[in-house]
Every structure is written in structure tokens, then in C-alpha cells.
Amino acid sequence: MEIPELPYTVPRVVKGRVIKKVPAGSTMEKEAAKQSWYVEFFFHNSVRFLDTDKVIKSLGIASS
């Protein structure tokens, strides 16, 4: 297996459930904003040690 040029896969946004019905007084955009979502990607290079705290800090994501 060749090592890819990027050390990670292409990020994709994983959204919440599909909205089937919009309540009265709301919009599709408001209901979509209420859904949970996250960005998913995976690292390819398992040989090199990866300090996840450093990556999270460099991305500006608050770790809990």
C-alpha cells in the first residue's frame, strides 16, 4: 500500500436525520440547524505518532 499524498481522507460533513416535516412557524433551515452534525475524516499514516491534542489546538477546536 502506497502512502497517500494527504495524511488524511477528504473531510465530509455528517448531518443529522432527514427532516420529513417542518412544524408550523418554522423553516427548513431552522430545523436543519437544530440537527447534530460533525466532520468526519481519518488519518492514513499510522507509522508516525500523531499528537491529537496538538492537532485539536491547531484546528481551534475546544477539547473536553
N, C-alpha and C positions, 0 to 999 in steps of 0.2 A: 504494500500500500504506500503510495506516494504521499508526502506531507503536502497538504494544500497550501496555496499562497496565503490565504487568510487563516489565522489560527482558530476561527470560529465559523459557524454556519451563518447564513443570511438571517438576520433577526426577523421575526414575524410577530405581529400583534395578535394575541389570542383573546377574543372577545367573549362576553358572557352569552347567555342563552339568546335564542332568536325571539324577537318581540313579535307576537302574533296579534295583540290587541292593544290599542292606545286608549287609556282612560279619558273620559271627557275632561276638558280643561288642561290637557297636557299635549305635548307634541312628541313625535317620533324621536327627535333629537334629545329631548329631556329624558325620555325613557332609556335611550341608549347610554346617556351619561350616567345613569344610575347603576348600570351593569358593571360587574367586576371585569377587569381586563389586565393583562400582563404581557410583557415582551419576552419571547422565548428564543434562546439561542444556545448552542452547545459548542464547547471547545474541542478541537481536534487533537492538539498537541499534548498528549499525556506524558511525554518524556520530560518536558520542562516543568518544574514546580511553579504553580500559579498561586500567588498570594491573593486570595479572594477579597480580603479587606482592602488591599491597595486598589484593586480593580473597582470595587464599590465606591471608594472615596474618590477615585479619579472620575467616575461617572456622575458623581454628585448625588448618589442615592443614599438615603439615610438607612443605616443598618439597625436592626432591633435586637 
